[in-house]
């Protein structure tokens, strides 16, 4: 068996080559043994409906509310199971924009609300209804300290139905949020 640090046809003395290689291995071991970042505390607010359809306001709001609740529940479930985030409870929020499901219109006020709840970031999900068979779903994440946008993504559902909002939310969380390497 040949020695680990032996260099063939090298002008560098073998003791120097061995020391360089061992130093490089030690630094790789240090990086590999680094502690993982702690989970981000994320306040996931209830998904909201922005209805641009011709029948806006004429639909079954109880049914819409049920589908929005399913989308919210699915997003929270996936975020909580990821290990990358810790959910911050938002049920006790007393802010008008949150109670009225109008966080999408408050120009980032959800970040301050999330900060008061002890979160690092806020997530607002919005279902945009273009017509009764065409929707797009998006989320916006903001830094709770600064209010600055951290991430956003969207997906479209064509020839879909309102009962597919939770599937759109699932796709966004799995394929965009959790697939992202950026842990801002």
N, C-alpha and C positions, 0 to 999 in steps of 0.2 A: 504494500500500500504506500502511495506517495504522500509526503507531508502536505497538509492543507495549504501552507503558505509558500510553498516552493514556487519560484518563478523560473521558467525556462527561457533561455536566451534573452534575459532582461538585463539591462544595465543598472537597474535599481537593486540595491542590496536586498536580499531576501528578508532580512529583519525589518527594513523599512516598509516593504510591500506587505508583510504580515501585519505590522502595526496599523497601516492604512486600512487594510481590509477589516481588521478587528474593530477599528474605530467606526467604520461604516456600518458594520453589523450591530454595534452597540447603539448607534443612533437610530437604526431601524427598530430595534427592540424597544427603545424608549418611546417612539411614536406609537408602536403597536400596543404598549401598555398604558397609554394615556387614557384618562377617565373620559367616558362619553359625556357629552353636554347634557345637563339636566333637561327634563321635559319642559316645553314652553307652556305656560299657563294661558289657555285660550278660552275666551268667552264666545261661545257660538250662540248668537241670537236667533230667534225664530225666523224662519224663511218668510219672505214677504212677496206679495203679488203686485206686479205692475201690469195692469190690463190695458192694452192698446187696441183690443179687438173692437169690432163694430158693435158688439153686444156688451161692452164694458158696463158693469153695474147692473146688468140684467140677469146675470148668471146666478147659479145657486151658491151663495156665499158660504153656507154651511158645508157644502161639498168641497168647495175650494179650500176652506179652512182645514178640513180633514186631510186633504192631499198635501197642503203646506206643512201640516203637523207631521205627516209621514216623511216628507223630505227632510225636515229638521231632525227628526228622530234618527233617520238613517245617517245623516251627516255626523251627528253627535256620537252615534255608536261607533262609526269607523274611526273618528278622531280619537275617541277614548281607547279603543283597542290597539291603536297604532304604537303606543309607548313613546311616541315622539312628542305628544301633547298631553297635558292634564286639563280636563274640562273644569271650567269655573262656572258655577251655578248662576243662571241668569233669571230664574223664576221670580226672585224678589225685587227685580228692578222696578222702580216707581217712576222713572222718567217718562214724560208724555210721549215722546217719539217712539219709545219701545212699546208702550202700552197700546198705542195707536197703529202699530206695525208700520211706522213711517221712518225707520232709521235710514232707509235708502235716500231720503230727501233731506236729511239734517246736516249734510256737508261734513261728515266725519265725527259727529257728536258721540257715536257709539264707542269710539276709542276712549274718550274721557269716562264714559259710563263703565267700560270694561276696567279701566284703571282703578276706579273707585271700588270695584269688586275684587281687586287684587290680581287681575289678569295682566299678562305681558302683551297680549294681542287680542284683537276683536275680529270676529268673522260675521259678516252679514251676507245672507244668501237671498237672492231675488229670482223669482220666476217671472219672466216677461211673456205675457200672452199676446201674440200677434194676431192670431185668429183661433178658432176653436180646435184647430188641428196643427197649429204651428206655435212652438214655444222656444224660448231660449232661457237657460238657467245660468246664473253666474254667482260668483262669490267675490267679496272684497275683504282682504285682511289688512288691518291697520295696527301700527305700533301704539300701544296704550299710553305710552309716555309722551310721544311727540304728535300723534295723530297722522303721521306719514303713512302712505300706502306701503305695504310690505309685499303683497301678492294679490293677483286677481286672475280669474280664469272664467271661461264660458264655454258652454256646449249648446248645440241646437237640437231640437226635437222636431222633426218634420213628419207630417202625417201621423203624429202621435196623438196621445190623448192625455187629459189632465191626470189620470191615474198613473202616468209614467214619470211624474215629477221626482219621486223618490229614486227612480233608476237614474235619472239625469244627475241628481245630487250625488248618488253613489259613484257614478262615473267620474264626476269632477273631483271628488275627494280622493278616490283611488288613483286616477290617472294623472291628475294635475298636482294636487296638494301633497299627497303622500309620496308620489313618485319624484317630487322635486328634491334636489340635493341641498338646496339653500335653506338653512335653518335660521334665517334672520333673527 
